[in-house]
Amino acid sequence: MQLTGKITRETLMPLEAYAKWRKAHKGEVIAHRRLRTVHLGEHVTVQFESELSMRYQIQEMLRIEKIFEEEGIQDEIDAYAPLVPDGTNWKATMMIEYPDVNERRRELARLIGIEDRMFVEVEGHGRVYAIADEDLDRETPDKTSAVHFLRFEFTPAMRAAIKAGAAVKLGCDHTHYPAHVTIAPETLASLAGDLAD
């Protein structure tokens, strides 16, 4: 799978070619995704996306749904390509996970607005709060969604600090889910690669 900086129909693999590539490289993609996953407390997981993870997602959707018509391919690109970071930001999928259905229902009602209280804090700089769910509102008056899409936008000084090795925290300051974690160095090294100089 060739990374080109922009996902277009022309840069995706035909289904047959992808099937062969997938057999040889699926483990690498899973390892890449695992490296870019940060657990925040027991119930929130943040998967930082990349061109590789989104290309893989699109190719998987085309494979599973057996989509080969131009319009269907473009629909998948339109759905997932906006989650590729563009050099000034990190983009992520946030999942709120409660195995018990009753607890999940109760907590999603208590956690309304959590997506707007997610932050990244670069050492020596203020917090950057997530810009959440730009594609559509994922919340109702009664509950938040179990899945949100986040964008963390950085200033040039923050990007330079991250690339120079500053410590970075991922956190949430929602009343009902206060948590923060320092992003592991190997994860941070991968995420720093998403940022332009």
Phi and psi in degrees as a GROMACS rama.xvg file:
@    title "Ramachandran Plot"
@    xaxis  label "Phi"
@    yaxis  label "Psi"
@TYPE xy
-91.8398  129.095  GLN-2
-87.7574  127.312  LEU-3
-118.922  -7.53978  THR-4
91.8345  -15.3321  GLY-5
-149.722  127.471  LYS-6
-89.3505  116.723  ILE-7
-131.457  167.758  THR-8
-56.473  -38.8009  ARG-9
-68.3438  -25.0174  GLU-10
-95.4804  0.801001  THR-11
-89.0833  154.338  LEU-12
-84.2804  145.25  MET-13
-61.495  156.531  PRO-14
-55.0486  -41.7956  LEU-15
-64.7901  -45.4165  GLU-16
-64.4143  -39.6425  ALA-17
-65.2818  -39.3853  TYR-18
-57.5049  -42.4321  ALA-19
-67.869  -46.5291  LYS-20
-59.7595  -42.5417  TRP-21
-59.2586  -43.998  ARG-22
-57.7117  -40.9551  LYS-23
-81.9382  -25.8847  ALA-24
-123.078  -0.77874  HIS-25
-55.5798  -41.8032  LYS-26
-59.9438  -38.1965  GLY-27
-65.4068  -40.37  GLU-28
-67.384  -41.3831  VAL-29
-61.5697  -42.8187  ILE-30
-63.4288  -40.5631  ALA-31
-60.9403  -45.1798  HIS-32
-65.8282  -40.8633  ARG-33
-62.7266  -41.8066  ARG-34
-59.7521  -34.1124  LEU-35
-98.1158  17.8928  ARG-36
-104.473  131.58  THR-37
-124.171  126.562  VAL-38
-93.0984  127.32  HIS-39
-113.27  101.141  LEU-40
68.5145  -162.505  GLY-41
-82.9188  -21.1481  GLU-42
-122.976  -2.27981  HIS-43
-120.773  128.549  VAL-44
-121.821  132.122  THR-45
-116.159  118.968  VAL-46
-103.364  107.156  GLN-47
-76.1293  124.746  PHE-48
-87.459  164.168  GLU-49
-149.244  172.433  SER-50
-59.6612  -40.647  GLU-51
-61.6929  -47.6306  LEU-52
-65.1475  -35.7968  SER-53
-77.4856  -36.4405  MET-54
-59.5771  -45.714  ARG-55
-61.2547  -44.3299  TYR-56
-59.5599  -46.1504  GLN-57
-63.7287  -47.3927  ILE-58
-61.4762  -38.2935  GLN-59
-64.5443  -42.5156  GLU-60
-63.815  -42.2706  MET-61
-62.6084  -39.7467  LEU-62
-67.8449  -50.3125  ARG-63
-63.4488  -44.0354  ILE-64
-86.8393  -3.60995  GLU-65
52.2641  49.4189  LYS-66
-90.2675  124.472  ILE-67
-136.806  1.65567  PHE-68
-88.5363  146.295  GLU-69
-54.2732  -44.2708  GLU-70
-63.8244  -42.8985  GLU-71
-65.1068  -40.3325  GLY-72
-62.9443  -44.1486  ILE-73
-64.412  -36.4467  GLN-74
-59.0425  -42.6709  ASP-75
-67.2632  -41.5481  GLU-76
-61.1774  -45.3881  ILE-77
-62.3746  -32.3872  ASP-78
-74.1181  -39.1877  ALA-79
-108.545  -28.6359  TYR-80
-59.3488  -32.6635  ALA-81
-62.0597  -13.131  PRO-82
-87.8105  3.32228  LEU-83
-83.6302  125.416  VAL-84
-61.6481  149.373  PRO-85
-114.395  19.4552  ASP-86
105.086  -24.0107  GLY-87
-111.456  1.22352  THR-88
-149.551  170.985  ASN-89
-115.572  141.303  TRP-90
-121.937  144.145  LYS-91
-149.453  155.974  ALA-92
-103.535  125.123  THR-93
-107.112  129.552  MET-94
-119.567  130.816  MET-95
-102.248  119.529  ILE-96
-123.594  116.764  GLU-97
-130.754  112.727  TYR-98
-59.4222  -38.4418  PRO-99
-79.3014  126.35  ASP-100
-62.9289  -38.042  VAL-101
-70.1283  -42.1921  ASN-102
-63.7959  -41.2658  GLU-103
-59.469  -46.754  ARG-104
-59.7376  -45.6619  ARG-105
-64.2496  -45.7689  ARG-106
-70.8524  -36.477  GLU-107
-64.4574  -28.8213  LEU-108
-72.0457  -37.6968  ALA-109
-74.9895  -23.0363  ARG-110
-100.21  21.1301  LEU-111
-55.227  130.357  ILE-112
89.5646  -0.553676  GLY-113
-58.2896  -35.5322  ILE-114
-62.0182  -29.3932  GLU-115
-84.387  -7.39995  ASP-116
-105.72  6.73495  ARG-117
-80.9835  139.287  MET-118
-143.6  159.071  PHE-119
-119.013  135.244  VAL-120
-125.171  112.449  GLU-121
-86.5109  132.522  VAL-122
-48.8049  126.248  GLU-123
86.9532  1.83899  GLY-124
-131.885  164.563  HIS-125
-73.9797  170.521  GLY-126
-71.1337  143.979  ARG-127
-110.54  113.084  VAL-128
-84.744  148.425  TYR-129
-65.6033  142.139  ALA-130
-95.887  113.537  ILE-131
-107.574  145.296  ALA-132
50.0847  56.0808  ASP-133
-69.7381  -22.3773  GLU-134
-76.3292  -42.0722  ASP-135
-165.103  156.867  LEU-136
-72.2803  128.485  ASP-137
-109.552  22.0987  ARG-138
-127.287  147.702  GLU-139
-114.83  171.907  THR-140
-62.5719  -18.9053  PRO-141
-97.1663  -25.3366  ASP-142
-162.151  161.081  LYS-143
-92.7349  166.355  THR-144
-79.8713  156.934  SER-145
-79.0186  -12.4024  ALA-146
-130.96  131.882  VAL-147
-134.087  154.691  HIS-148
-112.53  127.229  PHE-149
-119.425  147.673  LEU-150
-129.871  128.72  ARG-151
-111.432  114.497  PHE-152
-99.1983  129.114  GLU-153
-112.422  147.024  PHE-154
-75.0593  162.433  THR-155
-55.6463  -38.463  PRO-156
-65.5278  -39.1003  ALA-157
-66.5088  -42.6737  MET-158
-60.995  -43.5401  ARG-159
-62.6174  -41.5512  ALA-160
-64.0459  -43.0675  ALA-161
-61.9207  -46.5467  ILE-162
-66.648  -25.2828  LYS-163
-85.9954  -2.98143  ALA-164
103.515  14.1322  GLY-165
-62.0455  147.571  ALA-166
-70.131  147.609  ALA-167
-135.122  134.132  VAL-168
-107.853  145.921  LYS-169
-108.705  134.298  LEU-170
-152.189  175.552  GLY-171
-143.413  131.205  CYS-172
-116.593  30.2079  ASP-173
-66.615  139.272  HIS-174
-50.1914  -40.0083  THR-175
-96.5418  5.11653  HIS-176
-152.031  61.0569  TYR-177
-76.068  123.587  PRO-178
-162.369  151.684  ALA-179
-154.596  156.068  HIS-180
-147.069  143.385  VAL-181
-79.5437  128.844  THR-182
-68.8824  129.787  ILE-183
-59.1454  145.932  ALA-184
-55.2186  -41.0862  PRO-185
-69.3692  -34.9251  GLU-186
-67.9935  -44.4961  THR-187
-62.3331  -36.963  LEU-188
-62.0748  -40.8347  ALA-189
-66.098  -44.0356  SER-190
-67.0002  -34.9909  LEU-191
-60.9043  -30.3754  ALA-192
-66.006  -15.5582  GLY-193
-79.4142  -14.2316  ASP-194
-98.9795  137.564  LEU-195
-80.321  158.449  ALA-196
